[in-house]
Amino acid sequence: MTSRETQLRREAQPPHGYPASRPGTHAQEARELVTRARDHQRRGRVAEAAVAFDMALALIDGAPTSPLHADLHRWHGVLLFDTGSTSEAEALFRRSLETAQFIRYSIGIARAQAALARVAHRRGDFAAARRQYDDASLNAVASGDHALFARVEQDIGTLSSVMGDIEDATQRFRLSMRALSEAGDDIGVAWALDNIARLRVQRGRLDEARGAIAEAHAIADRLSDAFLKQRLSATSAEIAFAAGETDESDTASGRALSIASSRGDRLGRAQALRLRARIEARRGATDQAVTSLDGARALAAQSEDLLLGARVLAEFGDALAARGETERARTAWEQARAAYARLGMPPESMAVARRLSPSS
């Protein structure tokens, strides 16, 4: 059994505070459904996982409130969040937090707070996200959940990266990876490697980026984690694109798009379509790039990802301008500039504004 499988099995078991149950009781059946749901989730069978989570919750509906109630809401929320259903996920995270607070389930409180911080992060409310991450981090340490603390460090590192503080992001990713490795959280290690690879691409250190992503791919292959494979394929596409390896980038982005489509992941499809559009633009296929970016724009909006939406809009404007559609291009750039302003990213907003100046 892999360390990740051991972790999933351990998380499916009742922590201290769960009501005692005998084999055959509803609580035991619910835990078995949770194990099944988590396996479906790992393999990318999202619809089956959602059904199993719903069935598990139905089994304990009406029973005295317990940590299992809080965990089920959060697990189901994570499934929805990871496929771009942000508002639906937020509602489940809030129910999880309220339940955990009601029964004073400290680990559940910290995990729900971290989940809600990621919602704020995706929506571009970085100040609120940072406050919520800090709360989750403090509660994770207080409750003894060191793996959660390490994962929150990654999330904060991602925020630092977006805001241009590469040194802070690098330090947090490395510390997180070390802590998760010690905790036996292989999935967390792979995500840290992916984040490190992306930072190395930003710095032009492509060979180092390839090395990090190769390590992460080995973990994803061993664990058969569909979502992780999707993310790593997208990162591989970015590395290849930066290296001028267009065909390799096309293959990797196509793989990411295929996995995202099979998972029903709107956000993943938006990210992959953005990558595809960059490849199409490089090849001079402007019409196809416009079509891909238009699809990515709609999917990013549906998923409530403000930063991705801003990036797509800026590139959508570029593609429209290349096709001679000046007015539509200006509209897209105006929307991108406004989005970057809401995100509190002045350099990016100014870069888009330069496209709008008469001399450009």
C-alpha positions in Angstrom: 0.0 0.0 0.0 1.4 3.4 -0.9 1.7 6.2 1.6 -1.1 8.1 -0.1 -3.4 5.1 0.1 -2.5 4.8 3.7 -3.4 8.5 4.2 -6.7 8.1 2.5 -7.6 5.1 4.5 -6.5 6.9 7.7 -8.6 9.9 6.9 -11.6 7.7 6.2 -11.4 6.3 9.8 -13.1 8.2 12.6 -10.8 10.5 14.6 -11.3 11.0 18.3 -14.8 12.3 18.9 -16.6 10.2 16.3 -19.6 8.3 17.7 -18.8 4.6 18.3 -20.3 2.3 15.7 -20.4 -1.4 15.0 -20.0 -3.0 11.6 -23.3 -2.8 9.7 -24.3 0.5 11.3 -25.1 3.6 9.2 -21.9 5.3 10.3 -19.7 2.3 9.2 -21.5 2.1 5.9 -21.0 5.9 5.4 -17.3 5.5 6.0 -17.1 2.7 3.5 -18.8 5.0 1.0 -16.3 7.7 1.8 -13.4 5.4 0.9 -15.2 4.5 -2.3 -15.8 8.2 -3.1 -12.2 9.2 -2.5 -11.0 6.4 -4.8 -13.4 7.6 -7.5 -12.1 11.1 -7.0 -8.5 10.1 -7.3 -9.2 8.2 -10.5 -11.0 11.2 -12.0 -14.5 9.7 -11.8 -16.1 12.8 -10.5 -19.8 11.9 -11.0 -19.4 8.6 -9.2 -17.6 10.3 -6.4 -20.3 12.8 -6.0 -23.0 10.1 -5.8 -21.0 8.2 -3.2 -20.6 11.4 -1.0 -24.3 12.1 -1.3 -25.2 8.5 -0.3 -22.8 8.7 2.7 -24.4 11.9 3.9 -27.9 10.5 3.4 -27.0 7.5 5.6 -26.0 9.7 8.6 -28.7 12.4 8.0 -30.6 12.8 11.3 -27.9 11.2 13.4 -26.3 13.3 16.2 -23.9 15.8 14.7 -20.4 14.4 14.5 -17.0 15.1 12.8 -18.1 12.8 10.0 -20.8 15.3 9.0 -18.2 18.2 8.8 -15.7 16.0 6.9 -18.3 14.8 4.3 -19.4 18.4 3.5 -15.8 19.4 3.1 -14.7 16.4 1.0 -17.7 16.9 -1.3 -16.9 20.6 -1.5 -13.3 19.8 -2.5 -14.6 17.6 -5.3 -16.7 20.4 -6.7 -14.0 23.1 -6.2 -11.5 21.0 -8.1 -13.8 20.9 -11.1 -14.5 24.6 -11.1 -17.9 24.7 -9.3 -16.8 27.4 -6.9 -20.1 28.7 -5.5 -21.4 25.1 -4.9 -18.1 24.2 -3.2 -18.2 27.3 -1.0 -21.7 26.4 0.3 -20.4 23.0 1.4 -17.3 24.4 3.0 -19.4 26.9 5.0 -21.6 24.0 6.2 -18.5 22.1 7.1 -17.1 25.0 9.1 -20.4 25.7 10.9 -20.7 22.0 11.8 -17.1 21.8 13.0 -17.5 24.9 15.1 -20.8 23.6 16.6 -19.1 20.4 17.9 -15.7 22.0 18.6 -14.0 19.8 16.1 -10.7 21.7 15.9 -9.1 19.9 13.0 -12.3 20.2 11.0 -12.4 23.9 11.7 -8.8 24.4 10.4 -9.5 22.3 7.3 -12.7 24.2 6.5 -11.0 27.5 7.0 -8.3 26.5 4.5 -10.9 25.5 2.0 -12.7 28.8 2.2 -9.4 30.6 1.9 -8.9 28.9 -1.5 -12.3 30.1 -2.6 -11.4 33.7 -1.8 -8.0 33.2 -3.5 -9.7 32.0 -6.7 -12.1 34.9 -6.7 -9.2 37.3 -6.5 -9.8 38.6 -2.9 -6.2 38.1 -2.0 -6.3 40.1 1.3 -9.2 38.0 2.6 -7.6 34.8 1.4 -4.4 35.6 3.3 -6.3 36.3 6.5 -8.2 33.0 6.2 -5.0 31.1 5.4 -3.4 32.6 8.5 -6.3 31.5 10.6 -6.3 28.1 9.1 -2.5 27.8 9.7 -2.8 28.8 13.4 -5.6 26.3 13.9 -3.8 23.6 12.0 -0.8 24.0 14.4 -3.0 24.1 17.4 -4.8 20.9 16.4 -1.7 19.1 15.5 -2.4 18.8 11.7 1.1 19.5 10.4 0.3 18.3 6.9 -2.5 20.9 6.6 -0.1 23.6 7.9 2.4 22.6 5.1 -0.3 22.7 2.5 -1.4 26.1 3.6 2.2 27.2 3.3 2.0 26.2 -0.4 -1.2 28.2 -0.8 0.4 31.3 0.7 3.4 30.7 -1.5 1.2 30.7 -4.6 -0.2 34.1 -3.4 3.4 35.4 -3.0 4.2 34.2 -6.6 1.2 36.0 -8.0 2.2 39.2 -6.3 5.8 38.9 -7.5 7.5 37.8 -4.3 9.4 34.9 -5.9 11.8 34.5 -3.0 9.0 34.1 -0.4 7.2 31.7 -2.7 10.3 29.5 -3.3 11.0 29.3 0.4 7.4 28.3 1.3 7.2 25.7 -1.4 10.5 24.1 -0.3 9.6 24.1 3.4 6.2 22.7 2.5 7.6 19.9 0.4 10.0 18.9 3.2 7.3 18.8 5.8 4.9 16.9 3.5 7.6 14.4 2.6 8.2 13.8 6.3 4.4 13.3 6.8 4.3 10.8 4.0 1.9 13.0 1.9 3.1 12.1 -1.6 0.3 14.1 -3.3 1.3 17.2 -1.4 4.9 16.7 -2.3 4.0 16.4 -6.0 2.0 19.6 -5.8 4.9 21.4 -4.2 7.2 20.1 -7.0 4.7 21.5 -9.6 4.7 24.9 -7.9 8.5 24.9 -7.8 8.6 24.0 -11.5 6.3 26.9 -12.3 8.6 29.3 -10.4 11.6 28.0 -12.3 9.8 28.6 -15.6 9.3 32.2 -14.5 13.0 32.5 -13.9 13.9 30.8 -17.2 15.5 27.8 -15.4 13.9 25.3 -17.7 16.2 22.3 -17.1 15.5 22.6 -13.3 11.8 23.0 -14.0 11.9 19.7 -16.1 13.6 18.0 -13.3 11.0 19.0 -10.7 8.1 18.1 -13.0 9.6 14.7 -13.8 9.7 13.9 -10.1 6.1 14.9 -9.7 5.0 12.9 -12.8 6.6 9.8 -11.2 4.4 10.3 -8.1 1.3 10.9 -10.1 1.9 7.8 -12.2 2.4 5.6 -9.2 -0.7 6.9 -7.4 -2.9 7.1 -10.6 -4.1 10.6 -9.5 -6.1 12.1 -12.4 -6.3 15.7 -11.2 -2.5 15.7 -10.4 -1.7 14.3 -13.9 -3.9 17.0 -15.4 -2.0 19.8 -13.6 1.4 18.3 -14.3 0.5 18.0 -18.0 -0.4 21.7 -18.1 2.9 22.6 -16.4 4.8 20.4 -18.8 3.1 22.2 -21.7 4.2 25.6 -20.3 7.8 24.3 -19.9 7.9 23.0 -23.5 6.3 26.2 -24.8 9.0 28.4 -23.0 11.7 26.2 -24.5 10.3 26.7 -28.0 9.2 23.0 -28.3 5.8 23.7 -29.9 4.9 20.1 -30.8 5.8 18.8 -27.3 3.7 21.7 -25.8 0.8 20.8 -28.0 0.9 17.2 -26.9 1.1 18.0 -23.2 -1.7 20.6 -23.4 -3.9 18.2 -25.3 -3.3 15.6 -22.6 -4.3 18.2 -19.9 -7.5 19.1 -21.9 -8.4 15.5 -22.3 -8.2 14.7 -18.6 -10.0 17.9 -17.7 -12.8 17.1 -20.1 -13.2 13.6 -18.8 -13.3 14.9 -15.2 -15.9 17.6 -16.1 -13.4 20.2 -14.9 -14.4 23.6 -16.3 -11.4 25.4 -14.8 -9.0 22.8 -16.1 -10.4 23.1 -19.6 -10.1 26.9 -19.4 -6.4 26.5 -18.5 -5.7 24.0 -21.2 -7.5 26.0 -23.9 -5.4 29.0 -22.9 -2.3 26.9 -23.5 -3.6 25.7 -26.8 -4.4 29.2 -27.9 -0.8 30.3 -27.3 0.4 27.4 -29.5 -2.1 28.2 -32.2 -1.0 31.9 -32.1 2.6 30.9 -32.5 1.7 28.7 -35.5 -0.2 31.6 -37.1 -3.5 30.0 -36.6 -5.2 33.2 -35.4 -8.8 32.1 -35.9 -8.3 28.9 -33.9 -6.6 30.9 -31.2 -9.5 33.3 -30.9 -11.9 30.4 -30.7 -9.9 28.7 -28.0 -9.6 31.9 -25.9 -13.2 32.6 -26.3 -14.0 29.2 -24.8 -11.4 29.7 -22.1 -12.9 33.1 -21.2 -16.4 31.7 -20.7 -15.1 28.7 -18.6 -12.9 30.9 -16.4 -15.9 33.2 -15.7 -18.1 30.2 -14.9 -15.5 29.0 -12.5 -15.1 32.4 -10.8 -11.3 32.5 -11.4 -10.6 36.2 -11.6 -6.9 36.0 -12.3 -7.2 33.4 -15.0 -10.0 35.4 -16.5 -7.8 38.5 -16.6 -5.0 36.7 -18.3 -7.3 35.1 -20.8 -8.9 38.5 -21.6 -5.6 40.1 -22.2 -4.6 37.3 -24.6 -8.0 37.3 -26.2 -7.5 41.0 -27.0 -4.1 40.3 -28.5 -5.6 37.5 -30.8 -8.5 39.8 -31.9 -6.0 42.6 -32.7 -3.9 40.2 -34.7 -7.1 39.4 -36.7 -7.8 43.1 -37.2 -10.8 43.4 -34.8 -9.6 46.5 -33.1 -12.8 47.4 -31.2 -13.4 43.9 -29.9 -9.7 43.8 -28.9 -10.0 47.1 -27.0 -13.1 45.8 -25.1 -11.3 42.7 -24.0 -8.2 44.7 -22.9 -10.4 47.1 -20.9 -12.0 44.2 -19.1 -8.6 42.7 -18.4 -7.3 46.0 -17.1 -10.3 46.3 -14.8 -9.8 42.8 -13.5 -6.1 43.3 -12.8 -7.0 46.5 -10.9 -9.5 44.6 -8.8 -6.9 42.0 -8.1 -4.5 44.7 -6.9 -1.9 44.0 -9.6 -0.8 47.4 -10.9 2.1 46.2 -13.2 -0.2 43.8 -15.0 -2.9 46.5 -15.2 -0.5 49.0 -16.6 0.9 46.5 -19.2 -2.7 46.0 -20.5 -3.3 49.8 -20.4 -0.3 50.3 -22.8 -2.1 48.2 -25.4 -5.0 50.7 -25.2 -2.8 53.8 -25.7 -3.2 55.5 -29.1 0.5 55.1 -29.9 0.4 51.3 -29.4 
